């Protein structure tokens, strides 16, 4: 295991409006230079895939996902989830949320000799709508750049340089 490996995983269903926030944020992150130890993974709705990938030995796991916490739509959160049991573990490979994946890690690690990440962070965004439809709502779409900056800061990448428009 590489002591410095970092996995940034974009989670969500692009067919449920703002649930596609994690996937879109990950797409935008691909436009930025990242440290060599940082890997990006578009998980979409493949929670079981994420669970096994995480056991491949990462120091840090950053999950990027729509996260309803009762704030204003478009609010970006940085959350360090507490480890602990989940009330109901959903084992449907297409409906496993990040909480289910994290709850499953201990069991999978014991059965595969894998190791869970040392630290897990969630970069979340308050959704406006999770109704069927493709495309993010205006407040969530506007929050993507803030989430990109936050992820870059968390993984130790250089922040993008804002350049003034040329006046020719």
C-alpha positions as CSV (number, residue, x, y, z in Angstrom):
1,X,0.0,0.0,0.0
2,X,1.2,3.5,-0.9
3,X,1.1,5.6,2.3
4,X,0.0,8.7,0.4
5,X,-2.6,7.4,-2.0
6,X,-5.8,9.4,-2.2
7,X,-9.1,8.3,-3.9
8,X,-11.7,10.9,-4.9
9,X,-15.0,9.3,-5.9
10,X,-17.8,11.0,-7.6
11,X,-21.1,9.4,-6.6
12,X,-24.6,9.8,-7.9
13,X,-27.3,9.1,-10.5
14,X,-27.2,11.6,-13.4
15,X,-30.8,10.7,-14.2
16,X,-32.1,12.1,-10.9
17,X,-31.3,15.8,-11.3
18,X,-29.1,17.1,-8.5
19,X,-28.0,13.5,-7.5
20,X,-25.6,13.9,-10.4
21,X,-23.6,16.5,-8.4
22,X,-20.7,14.1,-7.5
23,X,-20.3,12.8,-11.0
24,X,-20.3,16.4,-12.5
25,X,-17.8,17.6,-9.9
26,X,-15.5,14.7,-10.7
27,X,-15.8,15.5,-14.4
28,X,-14.7,19.1,-13.7
29,X,-11.9,17.9,-11.4
30,X,-10.4,16.1,-14.4
31,X,-9.6,19.5,-15.9
32,X,-7.2,20.3,-13.1
33,X,-3.6,19.1,-12.5
34,X,-3.6,16.8,-9.5
35,X,-0.8,15.3,-7.4
36,X,0.4,12.0,-8.7
37,X,-1.0,10.1,-5.7
38,X,-4.6,11.3,-6.3
39,X,-6.9,9.0,-8.3
40,X,-10.3,10.0,-9.6
41,X,-13.1,7.5,-9.8
42,X,-16.5,8.1,-11.4
43,X,-18.6,5.7,-9.3
44,X,-22.1,6.8,-10.3
45,X,-24.4,4.3,-8.7
46,X,-21.9,1.4,-8.4
47,X,-21.5,1.3,-4.6
48,X,-20.2,-2.2,-4.4
49,X,-17.5,-1.3,-6.9
50,X,-16.5,1.6,-4.7
51,X,-16.3,-0.6,-1.6
52,X,-13.9,-3.0,-3.2
53,X,-11.8,-0.2,-4.8
54,X,-11.4,1.5,-1.5
55,X,-9.9,-1.6,0.0
56,X,-7.0,-1.3,-2.5
57,X,-5.1,0.8,0.1
58,X,-5.7,4.5,0.3
59,X,-4.7,7.0,3.0
60,X,-7.6,9.3,2.2
61,X,-11.0,8.7,0.6
62,X,-13.0,11.8,-0.5
63,X,-16.6,11.0,-1.5
64,X,-18.3,13.7,-3.6
65,X,-22.1,13.4,-3.4
66,X,-25.4,15.2,-3.1
67,X,-26.0,15.4,0.6
68,X,-29.4,16.5,2.1
69,X,-28.8,18.1,5.5
70,X,-31.5,20.7,5.5
71,X,-29.5,23.7,4.3
72,X,-30.2,26.0,1.3
73,X,-29.9,24.2,-2.1
74,X,-26.3,24.6,-3.4
75,X,-24.7,24.7,0.1
76,X,-21.4,22.8,0.0
77,X,-20.4,20.8,3.0
78,X,-17.2,19.2,4.2
79,X,-18.1,16.3,6.4
80,X,-15.9,13.8,8.3
81,X,-18.4,10.9,8.9
82,X,-18.2,9.0,12.2
83,X,-17.6,5.3,11.9
84,X,-20.4,3.2,13.3
85,X,-23.3,0.9,12.4
86,X,-25.8,1.8,9.9
87,X,-29.5,1.2,10.8
88,X,-30.2,-0.6,7.5
89,X,-27.5,-1.9,5.2
90,X,-28.8,-1.9,1.6
91,X,-27.0,-4.5,-0.4
92,X,-28.5,-3.6,-3.8
93,X,-25.3,-2.9,-5.8
94,X,-27.1,0.0,-7.6
95,X,-28.6,1.6,-4.5
96,X,-25.8,1.6,-2.0
97,X,-25.2,5.0,-0.7
98,X,-21.9,6.2,0.8
99,X,-23.1,5.3,4.4
100,X,-23.7,1.7,3.3
101,X,-20.3,1.5,1.5
102,X,-18.5,2.7,4.6
103,X,-20.4,0.3,6.9
104,X,-19.5,-2.6,4.6
105,X,-15.7,-1.8,4.5
106,X,-14.9,-3.6,7.8
107,X,-16.6,-6.8,6.6
108,X,-15.0,-6.7,3.2
109,X,-11.5,-5.9,4.6
110,X,-11.7,-9.0,6.9
111,X,-12.7,-11.2,3.9
112,X,-10.2,-9.8,1.4
113,X,-7.1,-8.8,3.4
114,X,-7.7,-5.3,2.1
115,X,-7.4,-2.2,4.3
116,X,-9.9,0.6,4.7
117,X,-8.7,4.2,4.3
118,X,-7.2,5.9,7.3
119,X,-9.5,8.9,6.8
120,X,-12.8,9.5,5.0
121,X,-14.2,12.9,4.0
122,X,-17.4,13.8,2.2
123,X,-17.7,16.9,0.0
124,X,-21.5,17.2,-0.2
125,X,-23.9,19.6,-1.7
126,X,-27.5,20.3,-0.6
127,X,-29.8,19.3,-3.5
128,X,-32.7,21.3,-4.7
129,X,-34.3,18.4,-6.6
130,X,-33.8,14.6,-6.8
131,X,-36.7,14.1,-9.2
132,X,-36.2,12.3,-12.5
133,X,-34.4,14.4,-15.0
134,X,-31.0,15.1,-16.4
135,X,-29.1,18.2,-15.4
136,X,-28.4,20.0,-12.2
137,X,-30.6,22.7,-10.8
138,X,-29.1,26.2,-11.0
139,X,-28.0,26.5,-7.3
140,X,-26.3,23.0,-7.4
141,X,-24.7,23.7,-10.8
142,X,-23.3,26.9,-9.4
143,X,-21.9,25.0,-6.4
144,X,-19.8,22.6,-8.5
145,X,-16.8,25.1,-8.8
146,X,-16.8,25.6,-5.0
147,X,-16.8,21.8,-4.5
148,X,-13.9,21.5,-7.0
149,X,-11.9,24.1,-5.1
150,X,-12.6,22.4,-1.8
151,X,-11.5,18.9,-3.2
152,X,-8.3,20.5,-4.6
153,X,-7.6,22.0,-1.2
154,X,-8.2,18.7,0.6
155,X,-6.0,16.7,-1.7
156,X,-3.2,19.2,-1.6
157,X,-3.4,20.3,-5.2
158,X,-2.5,23.8,-6.3
159,X,-5.6,25.9,-6.5
160,X,-6.4,27.1,-10.0
161,X,-5.0,30.5,-10.8
162,X,-7.7,32.9,-11.6
163,X,-6.6,35.0,-14.5
164,X,-7.9,38.5,-15.4
165,X,-9.4,38.8,-18.9
166,X,-7.0,40.1,-21.4
167,X,-7.7,43.7,-22.5
168,X,-6.4,43.9,-26.1
